[in-house]
Amino acid sequence: MSAPDAPGLIDSYLQLCEDRRLDEAGAFLAPQARLVFPGGREYSSLREMAAASTGTYRWVRKHRDRYLVGDDNGRVTVTSLGRLYGEWLDGTPFEDIRYADVFVLDGALIVEQHVYNDLALVASLRDA
């Protein structure tokens, strides 16, 4: 995977995840890919990750504002920066919650995905 093609690959993967086309999105992952989410939670599959999010919100999507591309010892890295929007469990909408997703690619496959966002912080402030 060349660096110029990497943001398009990540954008396609993220869109498939948002659309819950998880089998198709899974084709972008290397065997044994690391999926690391806020709080250090690691998942071994996209289905496991989706199941774990059911207690937080009804749905969530991303405004993917920009991509940053780099190199990590010969592997292409892509960081997706943007804002989350969606609906809390009670039906209240949310928007403009910042996120950063960091991906490490080996060829055309994702070997690591690290997710950082302010969703839990905003949820805790909502309950305060």
KOLFI-64426 format. One line per 4 residues: number of its first residue (from 1); for each residue y, z, x of C-alpha. Coordinates in Angstrom, 2 decimals. Last residue first. Layout:
N
NUM	Y/Z/X  ... .
This chain:
128
128	15.28/36.14/-23.57  12.69/33.74/-25.06  14.73/30.63/-24.31  15.45/31.87/-20.80 .
124	11.69/32.10/-20.20  11.13/28.53/-21.45  13.93/27.24/-19.20  12.36/28.92/-16.18 .
120	8.87/27.68/-17.09  10.13/24.09/-17.39  12.17/24.11/-14.16  10.02/21.57/-12.36 .
116	7.86/20.95/-9.29  4.71/18.82/-9.32  2.70/18.04/-6.18  0.40/15.02/-6.39 .
112	-1.98/14.34/-3.51  -4.49/11.60/-2.65  -2.91/8.89/-4.81  -4.62/5.55/-4.16 .
108	-3.13/2.22/-3.03  -3.62/2.84/0.69  -3.77/6.58/1.09  -0.82/7.77/-0.94 .
104	0.96/11.12/-0.97  2.94/11.92/-4.11  5.79/14.37/-4.70  6.98/15.00/-8.25 .
100	10.45/16.49/-8.67  11.66/17.82/-12.01  14.87/18.77/-13.77  15.01/19.88/-17.37 .
96	17.48/17.53/-19.07  15.93/17.79/-22.52  14.34/20.11/-25.05  13.49/19.64/-28.72 .
92	12.54/22.51/-31.02  9.23/21.84/-32.79  7.85/25.38/-32.44  5.51/24.28/-29.62 .
88	8.46/23.00/-27.58  9.35/19.32/-27.78  10.13/16.81/-25.09  12.45/15.95/-22.25 .
84	12.00/16.21/-18.50  14.63/15.04/-16.03  14.36/13.05/-12.83  13.19/12.74/-9.26 .
80	10.03/10.91/-8.20  9.09/11.49/-4.57  6.88/8.90/-2.90  4.96/9.36/0.33 .
76	3.28/6.55/2.25  0.60/7.66/4.70  0.95/6.90/8.39  1.55/10.48/9.48 .
72	3.71/11.23/6.44  6.04/8.34/5.66  8.86/8.14/3.16  9.92/6.76/-0.20 .
68	12.45/8.33/-2.56  12.32/7.35/-6.21  15.02/7.60/-8.83  15.93/8.68/-12.36 .
64	12.51/8.94/-13.98  13.46/10.25/-17.42  10.20/12.01/-18.02  8.10/12.83/-21.05 .
60	6.78/16.01/-22.66  4.75/16.78/-25.75  3.84/19.68/-28.01  4.86/22.25/-25.40 .
56	3.57/25.24/-23.43  0.11/26.16/-24.70  -1.32/22.62/-24.50  -0.51/22.25/-20.80 .
52	-3.92/23.37/-19.51  -5.74/20.66/-21.47  -3.61/17.95/-19.86  -4.39/19.23/-16.34 .
48	-8.13/19.39/-17.02  -8.01/15.85/-18.43  -6.10/14.68/-15.35  -8.85/15.96/-13.11 .
44	-9.54/18.52/-10.37  -6.56/20.68/-11.21  -4.60/23.02/-8.99  -2.20/25.69/-10.24 .
40	0.21/26.71/-7.47  2.66/28.22/-9.93  3.99/24.79/-10.73  1.37/22.03/-10.45 .
36	-0.93/20.78/-7.70  -3.18/17.77/-8.33  -5.25/17.25/-5.18  -7.28/14.01/-5.20 .
32	-11.03/14.55/-4.70  -11.80/10.85/-5.24  -8.54/8.93/-4.91  -6.36/8.72/-8.00 .
28	-4.87/5.54/-9.46  -7.98/4.94/-11.61  -7.26/8.31/-13.21  -4.23/6.80/-14.93 .
24	-6.52/4.43/-16.83  -8.80/7.29/-17.87  -5.76/9.40/-18.74  -4.09/7.04/-21.17 .
20	-2.18/10.09/-22.36  0.99/7.96/-22.82  2.77/10.27/-20.40  -0.08/9.94/-17.90 .
16	-0.02/6.13/-18.21  3.73/6.16/-17.61  3.33/8.39/-14.55  0.72/6.06/-13.03 .
12	2.84/2.96/-13.64  5.88/4.63/-12.06  3.76/5.73/-9.09  2.53/2.18/-8.47 .
8	6.03/0.79/-8.85  7.40/3.37/-6.39  4.71/2.39/-3.82  5.34/-1.35/-3.65 .
4	8.24/-1.13/-1.15  6.27/1.34/1.02  3.33/-0.97/1.45  0.00/0.00/0.00 .
